[in-house]
Amino acid sequence: MSDPRHSPVMLAEVLQSLAPAAGEIYVDGTFGAGGYTRGILNAADCQVIAIDRDPTVTPTVEQFRKEYDTRFDFLLGRFGDMEALLAAHGLAQVDGIVLDIGVSSMQLDQSQRGFSFKEDGPLDMRMSGEGLSAADIVNRYEEKDLADILFIYGEERESRRIARAIVQKRQEQAIERTGELANLVRSVVRVSPKEKKDPATRTFQALRIYVNEEMKELERALDAAERLLAPKGRLVVVVFHSLEDRIVKRFLAKRSRTDAGVSRHVPVASAAPLKPAFELLTKKAVLPGDEEMQRNPRARSAKLRAAVRTHHHIQQGEAA
C-alpha cells in the first residue's frame, strides 16, 4: 500500500463518515485492491462483504480470506446488483455501504485491459470481460451515436469532430489499440493553452463509462442502498467525475428532503411533508486534503458524499 497509485482515496474521510463499529456488517461495493475493506476491518471488529465485477481480483480476495477469516467475504458481481447478491448470501440488511465509483488504479495499470492510453494495449475497457468492448463500439457504431456517447459521458465539446475522424479512420483499418485511438483524438482536438489534461482523456472516460454502464450501475446501487441499510446505517460514496457526483448529489438531496412539494403556479403545498430516507452528514461534498492531493494525483478530482439512513421509507411515487 506504499504506492500512492494503489492507495484508497480519502480513506481517513471514508472511515470517519462510515464510523465502523464492532459487530456490524458493511458492504464494500467496489473492492478493487481492497483498500477500503482493509481500512474498515482494521478500524473495528466488524464484518465486510466485498463486491466486484472484475474476476482478476481473485488473488487479493484469497489473501484477505487468509488474513481476516470469517470477518471477510467476497461476492463476484455488479454493485448495482448488491441487493440480490446479498439476499443470496442470506443478508437483507447491513450497517454501512461504501462505493468508490469509476476505474481502479489497478485496472489503469494493466495495459492489456485497455483502460488507459499511457501504455499501448488492446482497446477493451470491460471491467468484467463480458459484453461489447470499446473497440466494438468504436468500429461498429454510427457516427452520430459515437458523438452522443463522447458528448454525454465525456462532456467532450469536440465530440462530432472526433466521431467523424473515427469513422473515416476505420474505413481504412479497424481501430484496435489504445494508442491508435489516443493519437487519432489528439490529431483532431483543438487544445487550449490552459488545458492540462491529455486531449484523449475525455474520449477514454466516455467509452469506459458507456462500456460498463457506470451511470446506470450507480443509480441502481443508490436505490439498493436505501433498501439495504438499517436505520442509522451509513452510505459513503467517493466519485471522480462531475457526472457521477451529480447523480449522487441529486439522489441524496431528494431522499433527505423534508419540504412539501410546491408548484410555482399554485403557491400552496401540493403534497404532504416528505419523510426523509436519509440525513446528510455534510451539506457539501468533502474534498481530499492538500497533502493527499500532492501525494496521490488520483485524489485531486475526488469528492465524498455521505448520509445516514433514517427509519422512514420512501412512499410509492416519491422516489424518482
C-alpha positions as CSV (number, residue, x, y, z in Angstrom):
1,M,0.0,0.0,0.0
2,S,3.0,2.3,-0.1
3,D,2.5,3.1,-3.8
4,P,0.1,6.1,-3.7
5,R,-1.5,4.9,-7.0
6,H,-2.8,1.9,-5.2
7,S,-3.8,3.7,-2.0
8,P,-7.5,4.1,-1.3
9,V,-8.5,7.7,-2.0
10,M,-9.8,9.6,1.0
11,L,-9.5,6.6,3.3
12,A,-9.5,8.7,6.5
13,E,-12.6,10.6,5.4
14,V,-14.3,7.4,4.4
15,L,-13.7,5.8,7.8
16,Q,-14.8,9.0,9.6
17,S,-18.1,9.0,7.6
18,L,-18.7,5.3,7.9
19,A,-17.8,5.1,11.6
20,P,-17.2,1.3,11.7
21,A,-18.3,-0.4,14.9
22,A,-17.8,-3.9,16.4
23,G,-20.3,-6.5,15.4
24,E,-21.7,-4.6,12.4
25,I,-21.8,-5.6,8.8
26,Y,-20.5,-3.4,6.0
27,V,-20.5,-3.7,2.2
28,D,-17.6,-2.5,0.1
29,G,-19.3,-2.4,-3.3
30,T,-16.1,-1.7,-5.3
31,F,-13.4,-4.0,-3.8
32,G,-10.6,-3.4,-6.3
33,A,-7.3,-3.6,-4.4
34,G,-9.1,-3.9,-1.1
35,G,-8.0,-0.6,0.4
36,Y,-11.4,0.4,1.9
37,T,-12.1,-3.1,3.0
38,R,-8.8,-3.4,4.9
39,G,-9.3,0.0,6.4
40,I,-12.8,-0.9,7.7
41,L,-11.7,-4.3,9.0
42,N,-8.7,-2.8,10.8
43,A,-10.9,0.0,12.3
44,A,-13.3,-2.3,14.2
45,D,-14.1,-5.9,14.9
46,C,-16.7,-6.0,12.2
47,Q,-17.5,-7.9,9.0
48,V,-17.1,-6.8,5.4
49,I,-18.9,-8.2,2.4
50,A,-16.9,-7.0,-0.7
51,I,-18.3,-6.9,-4.2
52,D,-16.5,-6.5,-7.5
53,R,-17.4,-7.5,-11.1
54,D,-13.7,-7.9,-12.1
55,P,-12.6,-11.5,-11.8
56,T,-9.0,-10.6,-11.8
57,V,-9.3,-9.5,-8.1
58,T,-9.3,-13.2,-7.1
59,P,-5.7,-13.3,-5.7
60,T,-6.4,-10.3,-3.5
61,V,-9.6,-11.9,-2.3
62,E,-7.8,-15.1,-1.3
63,Q,-5.2,-13.1,0.6
64,F,-8.0,-11.3,2.5
65,R,-9.7,-14.5,3.4
66,K,-6.5,-15.8,4.9
67,E,-5.9,-12.6,6.9
68,Y,-9.4,-11.9,8.1
69,D,-11.1,-15.4,8.1
70,T,-14.9,-15.2,8.6
71,R,-14.8,-11.4,9.0
72,F,-14.4,-11.1,5.3
73,D,-16.4,-12.5,2.4
74,F,-16.5,-11.7,-1.3
75,L,-19.3,-11.7,-3.9
76,L,-18.5,-11.6,-7.6
77,G,-20.9,-9.3,-9.5
78,R,-22.0,-5.7,-10.1
79,F,-22.6,-3.4,-7.2
80,G,-25.8,-2.4,-8.8
81,D,-27.0,-6.0,-8.1
82,M,-25.9,-5.8,-4.4
83,E,-29.4,-6.4,-3.1
84,A,-29.8,-9.7,-5.0
85,L,-26.2,-10.7,-4.3
86,L,-26.6,-10.1,-0.6
87,A,-30.0,-11.9,-0.5
88,A,-28.4,-15.0,-2.0
89,H,-25.9,-14.7,0.8
90,G,-28.6,-14.6,3.4
91,L,-28.5,-10.8,4.1
92,A,-31.4,-8.4,3.9
93,Q,-29.9,-5.5,5.9
94,V,-26.4,-4.1,6.5
95,D,-25.0,-1.3,8.7
96,G,-23.0,0.6,6.1
97,I,-22.1,0.7,2.3
98,V,-19.1,2.3,0.7
99,L,-18.7,2.9,-3.0
100,D,-15.6,4.2,-4.9
101,I,-17.0,4.9,-8.4
102,G,-15.0,4.5,-11.6
103,V,-12.0,2.6,-12.7
104,S,-9.5,1.4,-10.1
105,S,-5.8,2.2,-10.2
106,M,-5.1,-1.5,-10.6
107,Q,-7.1,-1.6,-13.8
108,L,-5.5,1.5,-15.1
109,D,-2.1,0.0,-14.6
110,Q,-2.9,-3.2,-16.6
111,S,-2.3,-2.1,-20.1
112,Q,-3.9,-5.3,-21.5
113,R,-7.2,-4.1,-20.1
114,G,-7.3,-1.0,-22.4
115,F,-8.5,1.5,-19.8
116,S,-5.6,3.8,-20.2
117,F,-3.7,5.3,-23.1
118,K,-0.5,5.8,-21.1
119,E,0.7,2.5,-22.4
120,D,-0.5,0.9,-25.6
121,G,-2.8,-2.0,-25.3
122,P,-6.0,-3.6,-26.8
123,L,-8.9,-1.2,-26.8
124,D,-11.1,-3.2,-24.4
125,M,-12.2,-1.4,-21.2
126,R,-14.6,-4.1,-19.9
127,M,-14.4,-4.5,-16.2
128,S,-16.0,-7.9,-16.2
129,G,-14.6,-9.1,-19.6
130,E,-18.1,-9.5,-20.9
131,G,-20.2,-7.7,-23.4
132,L,-19.2,-5.2,-26.1
133,S,-15.6,-3.8,-25.8
134,A,-14.6,-0.2,-26.5
135,A,-13.2,-1.5,-29.9
136,D,-16.5,-2.9,-30.8
137,I,-18.2,0.4,-30.2
138,V,-15.6,2.5,-31.9
139,N,-15.6,0.3,-35.0
140,R,-19.4,-0.5,-35.3
141,Y,-21.4,2.4,-34.0
142,E,-22.8,5.1,-36.3
143,E,-21.1,8.5,-36.3
144,K,-24.0,10.2,-34.5
145,D,-24.1,7.6,-31.8
146,L,-20.4,7.9,-31.2
147,A,-20.7,11.6,-31.0
148,D,-23.5,11.4,-28.5
149,I,-21.5,9.0,-26.3
150,L,-18.5,11.3,-26.2
151,F,-20.6,14.3,-25.5
152,I,-22.8,12.8,-22.8
153,Y,-20.4,10.7,-20.9
154,G,-17.1,12.6,-21.6
155,E,-18.6,16.1,-21.8
156,E,-16.4,16.4,-24.9
157,R,-17.0,19.6,-26.8
158,E,-15.3,18.2,-29.9
159,S,-17.4,15.1,-29.9
160,R,-18.6,15.5,-33.5
161,R,-15.1,16.1,-34.9
162,I,-13.7,13.0,-33.1
163,A,-16.6,10.8,-34.2
164,R,-16.1,11.9,-37.8
165,A,-12.4,11.2,-37.6
166,I,-13.1,7.7,-36.1
167,V,-15.5,6.8,-38.9
168,Q,-13.0,8.0,-41.6
169,K,-10.1,6.1,-40.0
170,R,-12.0,2.8,-39.5
171,Q,-12.9,2.7,-43.2
172,E,-9.2,2.3,-43.9
173,Q,-8.4,0.0,-40.9
174,A,-10.1,-1.1,-37.7
175,I,-9.1,0.8,-34.6
176,E,-8.0,-1.9,-32.2
177,R,-5.4,-0.3,-29.9
178,T,-5.5,2.4,-27.2
179,G,-2.5,4.1,-28.8
180,E,-4.2,4.3,-32.1
181,L,-7.4,5.9,-30.7
182,A,-5.5,8.3,-28.4
183,N,-3.3,9.6,-31.3
184,L,-6.4,10.0,-33.6
185,V,-8.2,12.1,-30.9
186,R,-5.1,14.2,-30.4
187,S,-4.8,14.9,-34.1
188,V,-8.3,16.4,-34.3
189,V,-8.9,18.1,-30.9
190,R,-8.1,21.8,-30.7
191,V,-6.2,22.2,-27.4
192,S,-6.5,25.3,-25.3
193,P,-3.2,26.6,-23.8
194,K,-4.8,26.3,-20.4
195,E,-5.8,22.7,-20.9
196,K,-3.7,20.4,-18.6
197,K,-5.3,17.0,-19.5
198,D,-4.4,14.9,-22.5
199,P,-6.9,15.6,-25.3
200,A,-7.8,11.9,-25.3
201,T,-8.8,11.8,-21.6
202,R,-12.5,12.7,-22.1
203,T,-12.9,10.2,-25.0
204,F,-11.5,7.3,-23.0
205,Q,-13.6,8.3,-20.0
206,A,-16.8,8.4,-22.1
207,L,-16.1,5.0,-23.7
208,R,-15.3,3.4,-20.4
209,I,-18.4,4.7,-18.7
210,Y,-20.6,3.6,-21.7
211,V,-19.0,0.1,-22.0
212,N,-19.5,-0.6,-18.3
213,E,-22.9,1.2,-17.9
214,E,-21.4,3.0,-14.9
215,M,-24.1,5.7,-14.6
216,K,-26.9,3.1,-14.6
217,E,-25.0,0.9,-12.1
218,L,-24.5,3.9,-9.8
219,E,-28.2,4.8,-9.9
220,R,-29.2,1.1,-9.2
221,A,-26.7,0.9,-6.3
222,L,-28.0,4.1,-4.6
223,D,-31.6,2.7,-4.8
224,A,-30.4,-0.6,-3.4
225,A,-28.5,1.1,-0.6
226,E,-31.7,2.8,0.5
227,R,-33.4,-0.6,0.8
228,L,-30.5,-2.4,2.4
229,L,-29.3,0.0,5.0
230,A,-30.6,-0.5,8.6
231,P,-31.8,2.6,10.5
232,K,-28.7,4.6,11.4
233,G,-26.8,2.8,8.6
234,R,-24.4,4.9,6.6
235,L,-23.8,5.4,2.9
236,V,-20.5,6.8,1.7
237,V,-19.8,7.4,-1.9
238,V,-16.5,8.6,-3.5
239,V,-16.7,9.9,-7.1
240,F,-14.2,11.3,-9.6
241,H,-16.3,12.9,-12.3
242,S,-19.0,15.6,-12.3
243,L,-21.5,13.2,-14.0
244,E,-21.2,10.8,-11.1
245,D,-21.3,13.5,-8.5
246,R,-24.4,15.0,-10.0
247,I,-26.2,11.6,-9.6
248,V,-25.2,11.1,-6.0
249,K,-25.9,14.8,-5.1
250,R,-29.4,14.7,-6.6
251,F,-30.2,11.3,-5.1
252,L,-29.2,12.4,-1.5
253,A,-30.8,15.8,-1.9
254,K,-34.2,14.2,-2.9
255,R,-34.0,11.5,-0.3
256,S,-33.2,13.9,2.5
257,R,-35.9,16.4,1.7
258,T,-38.5,17.3,4.3
259,D,-40.3,20.1,2.5
260,A,-43.6,19.7,0.8
261,G,-43.8,19.8,-3.0
262,V,-44.8,23.3,-4.1
263,S,-46.0,24.3,-7.5
264,R,-44.7,27.6,-8.9
265,H,-48.1,28.1,-10.5
266,V,-50.2,27.3,-7.3
267,P,-48.3,28.7,-4.3
268,V,-49.6,26.1,-1.8
269,A,-48.2,22.8,-0.7
270,S,-49.2,20.2,-3.3
271,A,-48.1,17.2,-1.1
272,A,-47.8,16.2,2.5
273,P,-44.3,16.8,4.0
274,L,-41.9,14.1,2.9
275,K,-40.4,11.7,5.4
276,P,-36.7,11.6,4.5
277,A,-34.9,8.3,4.0
278,F,-31.5,9.9,4.7
279,E,-29.9,12.6,6.8
280,L,-26.9,14.2,5.2
281,L,-23.7,14.1,7.1
282,T,-22.4,17.1,5.3
283,K,-24.3,19.6,3.1
284,K,-21.4,19.9,0.6
285,A,-19.1,17.3,-0.8
286,V,-16.0,16.6,1.2
287,L,-12.7,17.1,-0.7
288,P,-9.3,15.5,-0.1
289,G,-6.7,17.3,1.9
290,D,-3.8,19.1,0.3
291,E,-1.3,16.5,1.5
292,E,-3.2,13.7,-0.1
293,M,-3.6,15.5,-3.4
294,Q,0.1,16.2,-3.6
295,R,0.9,12.5,-2.7
296,N,-1.7,10.9,-4.9
297,P,-2.7,12.6,-8.2
298,R,-5.8,10.4,-8.5
299,A,-7.2,12.1,-5.4
300,R,-7.3,15.6,-7.0
301,S,-10.7,15.1,-8.6
302,A,-12.3,13.1,-5.8
303,K,-15.4,14.1,-3.9
304,L,-17.1,12.3,-1.0
305,R,-20.7,12.5,-0.1
306,A,-22.2,10.6,2.9
307,A,-25.6,10.2,4.6
308,V,-27.2,8.3,7.5
309,R,-30.3,6.1,6.9
310,T,-33.4,7.1,8.8
311,H,-36.2,4.8,9.9
312,H,-38.5,6.2,7.2
313,H,-39.4,4.5,4.0
314,I,-39.9,6.4,0.7
315,Q,-43.5,6.1,-0.2
316,Q,-44.7,4.8,-3.6
317,G,-44.3,7.7,-6.2
318,E,-41.9,9.8,-4.1
319,A,-38.8,8.1,-5.4
320,A,-37.8,9.2,-8.9
